[in-house]
Amino acid sequence: MANPQAAPLQHASFRQEELYLALYAQQVSDGDGKNESQLIDPGLTKCFGLMMAYDWPVYDGQDTSSLKPVARAQGQHIQPDMIEAGQCFHTGNIVFEKTSRHPGSTIVFIGNGRGTEGEWAIVGGTGDFTFAQGVIYYKTVNIYKKYGNEGKDGSLKRLDIRVLYRPVQKSELKYVFGEFSPSEVEHGTKGKKPIGEGAFGCVYRANIRDTIVAVKILKRENLKAEKDLKSEIEIFKRIRHENLVTLMGACIEKRALIYEFCNNGTLGDCLFSPATNSSSGSATASTTTIRRWKPLSWKDRVRIAGSICSGLKFLHAVPIAHSDLKPNNILFLKDSNNIPFDAQGVCKICDFGLARLLKPTSDTGTPAHFTFSRGTPYYCDPVVTLNSKGERKLTRKSDVYSLGIIMLQLVTGKGANGLKDLVSEVVRREAGNNTDENTCRQLVDPAIWKDLDATSKEDALKMVRLALECSSVTNEGRDRPDAATVCLKIESMAK
């Protein structure tokens, strides 16, 4: 049977370390003396025609002297009797024991191979391996030993798994993402106008390998552009979530990143005039604009807020800060009914050019990153904490501020410039009047006011108050709720 040998993998804590495991698939195949091999449990193997199901013990690959399993490998593969000649399909998981270094964690894999060598893709996991991605390379390993007085040779098949935690290099891209050639990028983008442009590059719609994709090409041919590219790859090789755009591959030579294509515009398109897309415009601007779609219902707005919170909650658990959250970086998918997002209310956060992996600071231990980069005006956290180099301190609460401004826009349908002050003034002025109806009427987007029932009006005010908490600048923003707390409160509105 073919067996995995090495597996580049990303650990949830992203530490620089290695994990070695060994799985002994079967005992000595012959020989009467099995004084050693009896301690190596071959586990359970059952054949059902062309399918083999297995449940094998996994040992510490660096110390097998105690022969105490640290995990179990469980799953199935097809065509076990044709392993030397045919194609095999494998599925399974590695479940770690409670007494191991990764108690209760799992690694999930799936894939195929031919002959005695091949690869399994790691598609995820739980616990310490929640964000696991990579490939297990397998190869049959035969160990021959002599047992007993008769001296008969016996073979022991062994599975070796080497789990590595290390930064991605160019040579590793093909194992983690798709590695696209310069000619593919050139052919896909030649003669086309960008569909989007940001501080770090242009985005093109392209057909590559018979798939519609979004190609982001960094602008500057310098060391910073190269660093930005590698930084974005580092972010995306660690994460997969339904509310985050998926990175499909990269081309280092062209400084290009290839993403899934989200085909129905942005939240900015949906809330504001397509002529100006004034997501950062004035909160006092006229609301009599021509919309691309009919106005989003209140239910839709709550679902969008929930999707954004869900993606942000996932990022912050890593922990990663997006640092440029805004309506134009929230993408929609078009479903068969041509609504702004699919039937499950899925929208996706994009543009990780400013995203940074956070590390505990020496003074407080709170995950943070210091950078000279700034996000978009009116969404960027106004609380400024500088280090000795003049760099801004970026934390998860910085994203929460941006989230608060977006939620205010979902309620009001207005631009971000001056919006928080406008809403705060209305809430303050009406606080003593006990007139929630009047407060709600002044704040909610006029395009949907007439369609709101009593519960929706109540939820709209709840979202306003939650958004003001998120965008609070008191106590240097430390009183802001975290994304997980916001997510729970938004979910309660969706029921």
VENSUL-V314014 format. One record per run of one state. SS is the DSSP state (h for helix, s for strand, l for the rest). FROM is the first residue (numbers start at 1). TO is the last residue. Records with the same first field share a line. If there is no record, write none. Layout:
SS=FROM-TO + FROM-TO
This chain:
l=1-3 + 10-17 + 25-36 + 40-43 + 49-50 + 61-70 + 79-79 + 83-86 + 97-105 + 115-116 + 130-133 + 140-140 + 148-151 + 165-169 + 177-177 + 180-181 + 190-195 + 198-200 + 209-210 + 219-222 + 237-243 + 245-246 + 252-255 + 261-265 + 272-281 + 283-297 + 319-319 + 322-326 + 333-346 + 350-355 + 358-358 + 361-366 + 372-385 + 387-391 + 395-395 + 413-416 + 418-418 + 434-435 + 444-445 + 450-453 + 471-473 + 478-482 + 495-495
s=4-9 + 18-24 + 44-48 + 51-60 + 71-78 + 87-96 + 106-114 + 117-126 + 134-139 + 141-147 + 152-164 + 178-179 + 196-197 + 201-208 + 211-218 + 244-244 + 247-251 + 256-260 + 266-266 + 282-282 + 320-321 + 330-332 + 347-349 + 356-357 + 359-360 + 367-371 + 386-386 + 392-394 + 417-417
h=37-39 + 80-82 + 127-129 + 170-176 + 182-189 + 223-236 + 267-271 + 298-318 + 327-329 + 396-412 + 419-433 + 436-443 + 446-449 + 454-470 + 474-477 + 483-494
